[in-house]
Amino acid sequence: MDSHQRFLYDASKLLAPVVRAFDQRYQRYGASPHGVFWKDAEFQRRRYEILITIFNDADRAGGLTIHDFGCGYGAFFDFLKDRPVMHRSRYIGTEISGPLVAAARERIDDQRTHFVRALSATETADYTFVSGTFNMHMRADETDWLAYIKATLAQLWERSRKGLAFNMLRHDAPEKFCDLYYADAELFRKFCLREFSTDVRLTNDDPLPDWTIFVRRR
């Protein structure tokens, strides 16, 4: 078994409880912010507004391939679809929940989109976005979860030509729940500087309980 196969095997076991949770949540709430464990549509939109600050002026003119890792029912595409950045652009949505992938394909009839069920990036994009995807670990061992996140970020970075933007819940969030993972922003900032690029930016996203890291190739 090569390293990529080992990663997928280990990740599939670690993520099995997460997949079940998302499948059940979608069955209850459907294609909505609550259906993917978001607090509400406003907090979802605010996260997207922060993530797209990675784009420079040339990027905002379009002609990009955008990868949404952990795309849910395709809400990020809904947010992007009428913006100039999607002119002559392509959107790839990757998701581990079968019902959510099916919902995205059913909801969104747009030739610019491609939705795939997978545990890692299946093709290369200009930019990769990861919004909330690492937050729910369903009480997994935190050492294993951290290793999974780092391995996934490394694989996504390899498949990102221009940059990577991801958010996570702050370790000092004012309210915490046992099934969620709260991350040390400085640990991940140093990891990205060491492993990916010297162009790393970290933001504290108050009033959201998040931080966001932006990594660009130099």
Short mmCIF file of the C-alpha atoms (twelve columns), coordinates in Angstrom:
data_MODEL
# 
_entry.id   MODEL 
# 
loop_
_atom_site.group_PDB 
_atom_site.id 
_atom_site.type_symbol 
_atom_site.label_atom_id 
_atom_site.label_alt_id 
_atom_site.label_comp_id 
_atom_site.label_asym_id 
_atom_site.label_seq_id 
_atom_site.Cartn_x 
_atom_site.Cartn_y 
_atom_site.Cartn_z 
_atom_site.pdbx_PDB_model_num 
ATOM 1   C CA . MET A 1   0.000   0.000  0.000   1 
ATOM 2   C CA . ASP A 2   1.566   3.344  -1.058  1 
ATOM 3   C CA . SER A 3   1.410   6.483  1.084   1 
ATOM 4   C CA . HIS A 4   -1.626  7.914  -0.719  1 
ATOM 5   C CA . GLN A 5   -3.563  4.663  -0.361  1 
ATOM 6   C CA . ARG A 6   -2.606  4.511  3.323   1 
ATOM 7   C CA . PHE A 7   -3.812  8.089  3.815   1 
ATOM 8   C CA . LEU A 8   -7.179  7.326  2.204   1 
ATOM 9   C CA . TYR A 9   -7.561  4.111  4.212   1 
ATOM 10  C CA . ASP A 10  -6.807  5.815  7.523   1 
ATOM 11  C CA . ALA A 11  -8.948  8.855  6.680   1 
ATOM 12  C CA . SER A 12  -11.951 6.745  5.704   1 
ATOM 13  C CA . LYS A 13  -11.917 5.034  9.105   1 
ATOM 14  C CA . LEU A 14  -11.441 8.288  11.004  1 
ATOM 15  C CA . LEU A 15  -14.174 10.058 9.046   1 
ATOM 16  C CA . ALA A 16  -16.824 7.323  9.177   1 
ATOM 17  C CA . PRO A 17  -18.619 8.841  12.221  1 
ATOM 18  C CA . VAL A 18  -18.451 12.281 10.608  1 
ATOM 19  C CA . VAL A 19  -20.038 10.992 7.408   1 
ATOM 20  C CA . ARG A 20  -22.869 9.396  9.388   1 
ATOM 21  C CA . ALA A 21  -23.467 12.640 11.277  1 
ATOM 22  C CA . PHE A 22  -23.683 14.703 8.092   1 
ATOM 23  C CA . ASP A 23  -25.920 12.180 6.352   1 
ATOM 24  C CA . GLN A 24  -28.339 12.214 9.285   1 
ATOM 25  C CA . ARG A 25  -28.216 15.996 9.585   1 
ATOM 26  C CA . TYR A 26  -29.010 16.443 5.899   1 
ATOM 27  C CA . GLN A 27  -31.952 14.040 6.163   1 
ATOM 28  C CA . ARG A 28  -33.350 16.184 8.961   1 
ATOM 29  C CA . TYR A 29  -32.734 19.730 7.665   1 
ATOM 30  C CA . GLY A 30  -32.083 19.360 3.926   1 
ATOM 31  C CA . ALA A 31  -29.943 21.683 1.787   1 
ATOM 32  C CA . SER A 32  -29.641 24.545 4.267   1 
ATOM 33  C CA . PRO A 33  -27.050 25.995 6.659   1 
ATOM 34  C CA . HIS A 34  -28.517 23.866 9.473   1 
ATOM 35  C CA . GLY A 35  -28.231 20.835 7.195   1 
ATOM 36  C CA . VAL A 36  -24.423 21.124 7.342   1 
ATOM 37  C CA . PHE A 37  -24.190 22.197 11.001  1 
ATOM 38  C CA . TRP A 38  -23.753 25.924 10.316  1 
ATOM 39  C CA . LYS A 39  -25.285 28.307 12.862  1 
ATOM 40  C CA . ASP A 40  -27.125 30.305 10.192  1 
ATOM 41  C CA . ALA A 41  -26.857 31.713 6.661   1 
ATOM 42  C CA . GLU A 42  -25.361 35.001 7.854   1 
ATOM 43  C CA . PHE A 43  -22.375 33.366 9.557   1 
ATOM 44  C CA . GLN A 44  -21.926 31.176 6.489   1 
ATOM 45  C CA . ARG A 45  -21.853 34.263 4.240   1 
ATOM 46  C CA . ARG A 46  -19.391 36.077 6.505   1 
ATOM 47  C CA . ARG A 47  -16.961 33.177 6.290   1 
ATOM 48  C CA . TYR A 48  -17.138 33.229 2.515   1 
ATOM 49  C CA . GLU A 49  -16.529 36.990 2.427   1 
ATOM 50  C CA . ILE A 50  -13.354 36.453 4.451   1 
ATOM 51  C CA . LEU A 51  -12.115 33.505 2.386   1 
ATOM 52  C CA . ILE A 52  -12.309 35.289 -0.963  1 
ATOM 53  C CA . THR A 53  -9.953  38.041 0.203   1 
ATOM 54  C CA . ILE A 54  -7.203  35.711 -1.007  1 
ATOM 55  C CA . PHE A 55  -8.057  36.762 -4.578  1 
ATOM 56  C CA . ASN A 56  -5.972  39.565 -6.096  1 
ATOM 57  C CA . ASP A 57  -7.246  41.997 -8.730  1 
ATOM 58  C CA . ALA A 58  -6.274  39.721 -11.622 1 
ATOM 59  C CA . ASP A 59  -8.020  36.749 -9.987  1 
ATOM 60  C CA . ARG A 60  -11.257 38.710 -9.588  1 
ATOM 61  C CA . ALA A 61  -11.474 39.019 -13.380 1 
ATOM 62  C CA . GLY A 62  -12.088 35.272 -13.611 1 
ATOM 63  C CA . GLY A 63  -10.556 32.489 -15.646 1 
ATOM 64  C CA . LEU A 64  -9.809  30.364 -12.558 1 
ATOM 65  C CA . THR A 65  -10.371 26.848 -11.351 1 
ATOM 66  C CA . ILE A 66  -11.758 26.998 -7.798  1 
ATOM 67  C CA . HIS A 67  -11.843 23.955 -5.527  1 
ATOM 68  C CA . ASP A 68  -14.276 23.880 -2.598  1 
ATOM 69  C CA . PHE A 69  -13.120 21.032 -0.337  1 
ATOM 70  C CA . GLY A 70  -16.010 19.950 1.867   1 
ATOM 71  C CA . CYS A 71  -18.553 21.648 -0.373  1 
ATOM 72  C CA . GLY A 72  -21.719 20.354 1.297   1 
ATOM 73  C CA . TYR A 73  -24.717 21.166 -0.872  1 
ATOM 74  C CA . GLY A 74  -22.797 23.773 -2.919  1 
ATOM 75  C CA . ALA A 75  -23.474 26.954 -0.930  1 
ATOM 76  C CA . PHE A 76  -20.073 28.449 -1.784  1 
ATOM 77  C CA . PHE A 77  -20.907 28.228 -5.466  1 
ATOM 78  C CA . ASP A 78  -24.218 29.982 -4.773  1 
ATOM 79  C CA . PHE A 79  -22.163 32.757 -3.184  1 
ATOM 80  C CA . LEU A 80  -19.684 32.978 -6.081  1 
ATOM 81  C CA . LYS A 81  -21.790 32.288 -9.156  1 
ATOM 82  C CA . ASP A 82  -22.759 35.852 -10.108 1 
ATOM 83  C CA . ARG A 83  -19.452 37.474 -9.157  1 
ATOM 84  C CA . PRO A 84  -16.887 38.516 -11.795 1 
ATOM 85  C CA . VAL A 85  -14.439 35.932 -10.440 1 
ATOM 86  C CA . MET A 86  -16.636 33.198 -11.944 1 
ATOM 87  C CA . HIS A 87  -16.379 34.637 -15.468 1 
ATOM 88  C CA . ARG A 88  -14.741 31.886 -17.563 1 
ATOM 89  C CA . SER A 89  -14.047 30.043 -14.288 1 
ATOM 90  C CA . ARG A 90  -14.699 26.502 -13.149 1 
ATOM 91  C CA . TYR A 91  -15.844 25.297 -9.724  1 
ATOM 92  C CA . ILE A 92  -15.025 21.853 -8.290  1 
ATOM 93  C CA . GLY A 93  -16.929 20.746 -5.199  1 
ATOM 94  C CA . THR A 94  -15.547 17.817 -3.201  1 
ATOM 95  C CA . GLU A 95  -17.631 16.216 -0.453  1 
ATOM 96  C CA . ILE A 96  -17.537 12.970 1.587   1 
ATOM 97  C CA . SER A 97  -21.303 12.712 2.171   1 
ATOM 98  C CA . GLY A 98  -23.136 10.956 -0.649  1 
ATOM 99  C CA . PRO A 99  -26.506 12.636 0.045   1 
ATOM 100 C CA . LEU A 100 -24.885 16.072 0.068   1 
ATOM 101 C CA . VAL A 101 -23.106 15.455 -3.237  1 
ATOM 102 C CA . ALA A 102 -26.410 14.309 -4.729  1 
ATOM 103 C CA . ALA A 103 -28.138 17.414 -3.360  1 
ATOM 104 C CA . ALA A 104 -25.509 19.710 -4.882  1 
ATOM 105 C CA . ARG A 105 -25.815 18.049 -8.286  1 
ATOM 106 C CA . GLU A 106 -29.599 18.252 -8.154  1 
ATOM 107 C CA . ARG A 107 -29.725 21.856 -6.964  1 
ATOM 108 C CA . ILE A 108 -27.110 23.355 -9.253  1 
ATOM 109 C CA . ASP A 109 -27.504 23.053 -13.002 1 
ATOM 110 C CA . ASP A 110 -24.486 25.029 -14.189 1 
ATOM 111 C CA . GLN A 111 -21.859 23.892 -16.675 1 
ATOM 112 C CA . ARG A 112 -19.141 25.607 -14.637 1 
ATOM 113 C CA . THR A 113 -19.565 23.108 -11.783 1 
ATOM 114 C CA . HIS A 114 -18.331 19.605 -11.108 1 
ATOM 115 C CA . PHE A 115 -19.230 17.793 -7.864  1 
ATOM 116 C CA . VAL A 116 -17.349 14.699 -6.739  1 
ATOM 117 C CA . ARG A 117 -17.505 12.416 -3.718  1 
ATOM 118 C CA . ALA A 118 -13.933 11.948 -2.502  1 
ATOM 119 C CA . LEU A 119 -11.648 12.149 0.540   1 
ATOM 120 C CA . SER A 120 -8.988  14.275 -1.157  1 
ATOM 121 C CA . ALA A 121 -8.433  16.527 -4.165  1 
ATOM 122 C CA . THR A 122 -8.901  14.627 -7.413  1 
ATOM 123 C CA . GLU A 123 -7.545  17.335 -9.728  1 
ATOM 124 C CA . THR A 124 -5.528  20.533 -9.606  1 
ATOM 125 C CA . ALA A 125 -7.123  23.955 -9.072  1 
ATOM 126 C CA . ASP A 126 -5.827  27.503 -8.913  1 
ATOM 127 C CA . TYR A 127 -7.294  28.071 -5.461  1 
ATOM 128 C CA . THR A 128 -8.536  25.654 -2.820  1 
ATOM 129 C CA . PHE A 129 -11.013 26.714 -0.126  1 
ATOM 130 C CA . VAL A 130 -11.801 24.768 3.049   1 
ATOM 131 C CA . SER A 131 -14.624 26.279 5.104   1 
ATOM 132 C CA . GLY A 132 -15.476 24.454 8.322   1 
ATOM 133 C CA . THR A 133 -14.513 21.073 6.906   1 
ATOM 134 C CA . PHE A 134 -12.129 20.202 9.755   1 
ATOM 135 C CA . ASN A 135 -14.387 21.398 12.579  1 
ATOM 136 C CA . MET A 136 -16.398 18.255 13.302  1 
ATOM 137 C CA . HIS A 137 -14.366 15.303 14.519  1 
ATOM 138 C CA . MET A 138 -17.053 13.422 16.509  1 
ATOM 139 C CA . ARG A 139 -14.712 12.918 19.481  1 
ATOM 140 C CA . ALA A 140 -11.897 11.409 17.439  1 
ATOM 141 C CA . ASP A 141 -8.517  11.187 19.110  1 
ATOM 142 C CA . GLU A 142 -7.093  14.700 18.787  1 
ATOM 143 C CA . THR A 143 -3.623  13.492 17.829  1 
ATOM 144 C CA . ASP A 144 -5.118  11.449 14.989  1 
ATOM 145 C CA . TRP A 145 -7.336  14.357 13.936  1 
ATOM 146 C CA . LEU A 146 -4.427  16.785 13.839  1 
ATOM 147 C CA . ALA A 147 -2.412  14.335 11.726  1 
ATOM 148 C CA . TYR A 148 -5.369  13.953 9.350   1 
ATOM 149 C CA . ILE A 149 -5.735  17.730 8.959   1 
ATOM 150 C CA . LYS A 150 -2.045  18.245 8.264   1 
ATOM 151 C CA . ALA A 151 -1.933  15.395 5.726   1 
ATOM 152 C CA . THR A 152 -5.061  16.716 3.993   1 
ATOM 153 C CA . LEU A 153 -3.751  20.280 3.847   1 
ATOM 154 C CA . ALA A 154 -0.499  18.999 2.346   1 
ATOM 155 C CA . GLN A 155 -2.377  17.090 -0.354  1 
ATOM 156 C CA . LEU A 156 -4.586  20.094 -1.103  1 
ATOM 157 C CA . TRP A 157 -1.565  22.386 -1.301  1 
ATOM 158 C CA . GLU A 158 0.060   20.068 -3.834  1 
ATOM 159 C CA . ARG A 159 -3.095  20.432 -5.941  1 
ATOM 160 C CA . SER A 160 -3.292  24.250 -5.650  1 
ATOM 161 C CA . ARG A 161 -1.478  26.327 -8.266  1 
ATOM 162 C CA . LYS A 162 -1.933  29.743 -6.642  1 
ATOM 163 C CA . GLY A 163 -3.209  29.480 -3.106  1 
ATOM 164 C CA . LEU A 164 -5.085  27.820 -0.275  1 
ATOM 165 C CA . ALA A 165 -7.507  29.383 2.236   1 
ATOM 166 C CA . PHE A 166 -8.985  27.536 5.201   1 
ATOM 167 C CA . ASN A 167 -10.783 28.360 8.427   1 
ATOM 168 C CA . MET A 168 -11.126 26.526 11.725  1 
ATOM 169 C CA . LEU A 169 -12.697 27.058 15.121  1 
ATOM 170 C CA . ARG A 170 -10.508 28.967 17.592  1 
ATOM 171 C CA . HIS A 171 -9.083  27.093 20.564  1 
ATOM 172 C CA . ASP A 172 -10.297 29.994 22.765  1 
ATOM 173 C CA . ALA A 173 -13.835 30.076 21.331  1 
ATOM 174 C CA . PRO A 174 -16.305 31.388 23.953  1 
ATOM 175 C CA . GLU A 175 -18.537 28.330 23.633  1 
ATOM 176 C CA . LYS A 176 -17.376 24.777 22.949  1 
ATOM 177 C CA . PHE A 177 -19.063 21.486 22.039  1 
ATOM 178 C CA . CYS A 178 -17.607 18.009 22.549  1 
ATOM 179 C CA . ASP A 179 -17.988 16.830 18.933  1 
ATOM 180 C CA . LEU A 180 -16.071 19.798 17.505  1 
ATOM 181 C CA . TYR A 181 -12.355 20.466 17.092  1 
ATOM 182 C CA . TYR A 182 -10.920 23.777 18.314  1 
ATOM 183 C CA . ALA A 183 -7.565  24.567 16.767  1 
ATOM 184 C CA . ASP A 184 -4.479  26.546 17.716  1 
ATOM 185 C CA . ALA A 185 -4.070  29.129 14.943  1 
ATOM 186 C CA . GLU A 186 -0.389  29.686 15.642  1 
ATOM 187 C CA . LEU A 187 0.363   25.983 15.315  1 
ATOM 188 C CA . PHE A 188 -1.191  25.942 11.841  1 
ATOM 189 C CA . ARG A 189 0.410   29.236 10.811  1 
ATOM 190 C CA . LYS A 190 3.851   27.825 11.612  1 
ATOM 191 C CA . PHE A 191 2.994   24.551 9.871   1 
ATOM 192 C CA . CYS A 192 2.052   26.393 6.672   1 
ATOM 193 C CA . LEU A 193 5.174   28.568 6.820   1 
ATOM 194 C CA . ARG A 194 7.374   25.536 7.294   1 
ATOM 195 C CA . GLU A 195 5.732   23.178 4.798   1 
ATOM 196 C CA . PHE A 196 4.104   25.336 2.115   1 
ATOM 197 C CA . SER A 197 5.126   28.953 1.591   1 
ATOM 198 C CA . THR A 198 6.551   32.055 3.244   1 
ATOM 199 C CA . ASP A 199 3.455   33.961 2.109   1 
ATOM 200 C CA . VAL A 200 1.057   33.097 4.951   1 
ATOM 201 C CA . ARG A 201 -1.577  35.407 6.448   1 
ATOM 202 C CA . LEU A 202 -3.660  34.708 9.556   1 
ATOM 203 C CA . THR A 203 -6.844  36.548 10.545  1 
ATOM 204 C CA . ASN A 204 -8.906  36.473 13.724  1 
ATOM 205 C CA . ASP A 205 -12.488 36.485 12.508  1 
ATOM 206 C CA . ASP A 206 -14.429 37.973 15.432  1 
ATOM 207 C CA . PRO A 207 -17.386 37.898 15.981  1 
ATOM 208 C CA . LEU A 208 -17.140 34.484 14.314  1 
ATOM 209 C CA . PRO A 209 -15.539 31.853 16.576  1 
ATOM 210 C CA . ASP A 210 -12.974 31.242 13.822  1 
ATOM 211 C CA . TRP A 211 -9.607  32.092 12.434  1 
ATOM 212 C CA . THR A 212 -8.635  31.909 8.750   1 
ATOM 213 C CA . ILE A 213 -5.261  31.197 7.152   1 
ATOM 214 C CA . PHE A 214 -4.373  32.246 3.604   1 
ATOM 215 C CA . VAL A 215 -1.373  30.680 1.857   1 
ATOM 216 C CA . ARG A 216 -0.155  31.913 -1.517  1 
ATOM 217 C CA . ARG A 217 2.598   30.597 -3.744  1 
ATOM 218 C CA . ARG A 218 5.431   33.050 -4.219  1 
# 
